[in-house]
Amino acid sequence: MPKSDCVPSRRTFLQTMISTGAAATIYPALGAGRVDEAVALATPKMKPFELEEITIGELQDGMNSGRFTARSLVEKYSARIAEVDKQGPAINAVIEINPEAEAIADALDQERKTKGPRGPLHGIPVLIKDNIDTADRMMTTAGSLALMGSKPPKDSLVAQRLRAAGAVILGKTNLSEWANIRSSHSTSGWSGRGGLTRNPYALDRNPCGSSSGTGAGISANLAAVGIGTETDGSIVCPSSSNGLVGIKPTVGLVGRSGIIPISHSQDGAGPMSRTVRDAAILLGALTGVDPEDAATSASAGKAQTDYAQFCDPNGLKGARIGVARKYFGFNDAVDALMEQALDVLKKQGATLVDPADIETLGKFDESELLVFMYELKADLNAYLSRLGPGAPVRTLKDIIDFNERNRQKEMPYFGQDLFLKAEAKGPLTEKEYTDAVAKNRQLARIEGIDALMDKHQLDAIVAPTGGPAWLTDLINGDHVAGGSSNAAAVAGYPNINVPAGFISGLPVGISFFGRAWSEPVLIKLAYSFEQATKARQAPRFLPSVG
């Protein structure tokens, strides 16, 4: 699953978690919901799109009234992909279209006529990341040429859940290859198979990996909603950089069988959408015990099938929220925007505990990467072994060798130093590994988020998700300034990004995170903030913002 994408990035893991203001690019702050006049004047002319910014509820209303069918939605979104993703601005978010999407939609339309809809996702087109197995005519490659032609023997649990809910898997999205775990010098949004995905707000900016294609694609209205995966930052960062809501669930809430892994300690799949309600609807369809993922056994009795019920516009009233100030300070404009967001929280009735910092922050950075190196080798080898005798590669070593043989195509910009480090690790019984896992859990959970929330009786913690999207640089790699994903990621706890406003026309998000299984509380708070700010704006596909 995805590893770092915004914060921490691969390099951030290797160097430092918190960047200083000296490294940040400063932009004039824009209030939530405004785009400055110069940006507006430079907006290229785009053909109006009937489904722009439409919600799941509005799509269902349209299908119930006869205005839309599932087939017509597939056709409209496919045309949008052809116009915006493959031509015109060519954001390059979609790596493959499902050739069976229209037939699936036809069957769902017939079922609606004879039996009625299965639920809120019936007939809804969804894009999923290309590290999520589907047993159909699409491949699952993690963006790597080494897995070209790989056809998994069965659906991932995520794909099973989507199909059972009546969703139409429209296609797969590009990603940072191998979910950004191949190299410490990578460029997010680039894969050997898919090429480079661009940020739809400014095409020279980065969409943030590793769920970059889902982030750019859903923001650009290429489908109703999408699925990303995260190990540390890879749902929340592309959501922030592309003006989306992204939910990184508690590890164990969503089954991970059939998802190309990095780390069973931290991997997870979750929704990415343009509204909190749509993300909540999608999350409810994904939950449940996965017989092939032991971590999900802990979700029994804690998982919900309807998270939309927690979307309360007054949800901030009476809440106690901690402000994690140690995650601030990497960009003056981001700090100014966050102050506006904190004012909104207070005006909506929340009590802020400010500062409320995680005392162990910075003490689990090296052990996080160490766990990744051990688990990447073990988990990826286990995944590849289940692909069957026809699989193009069977081990991490096979992938390393393939990359070397195909260096011009696979490694034109960055190498595979992290793959090499992982391959050098021993089994998961080694003391170095078991000690690192125990350290991470102690420092991120017990002495970290749990201790802070107990101390101040908090409902959630907030921090800037990251900064404005950086300029894409294939030569030097990513330029990550800062962010706040690491504590929740290492703890395996939930984290929700919500759009907070714009800086020079680039979206910036705020993160709400907290205890294990606290998705209902976080959704309530995030929805209330969203309704008070309405910060989300559709992208304008500008060549640059200056």
Secondary structure, DSSP 8 states (H G I E B T S, - for coil): ----SSSS-HHHHHS-SS--GGGS----EE-TT---HHHHHT-------TTTT--HHHHHHHHHHTS--HHHHHHHHHHHIIIIISSTT----EEEE-TTHHHHHHHHHHHHHHH--SSTTTT-EEEEETTB--SSSS---TT-GGGTT---SS--HHHHHHHHTT-EEEEEE--SGGGGTS-TT--TTEETTTEE---TTBTTB---SSSHHHHHHHHTTSSSEEEEEESSSTTHHHHHHTT-EEEE--TTSB--TTB--S-TTT-EEEEEESSHHHHHHHHHHHBS--TT-GGGGGGTTT--S--GGG--TTTTTT-EEEE-GGG--S-HHHHHHHHHHHHHHHHTT-EEESS---TTTTSSHHHHHHHHHHHHHHHHHHHHHTT-TT-S--SHHHHHHHHHHTHHHH-SS---HHHHHHHT---TTSHHHHHHHHHHIIIIIIIIIHHHHHHHT-SEEEEE-B-S--B--TTT------BS-HHHHHHT--EEEEEEEEETTEEEEEEEE-STT-HHHHHHHHHHHHHHH--------BS---
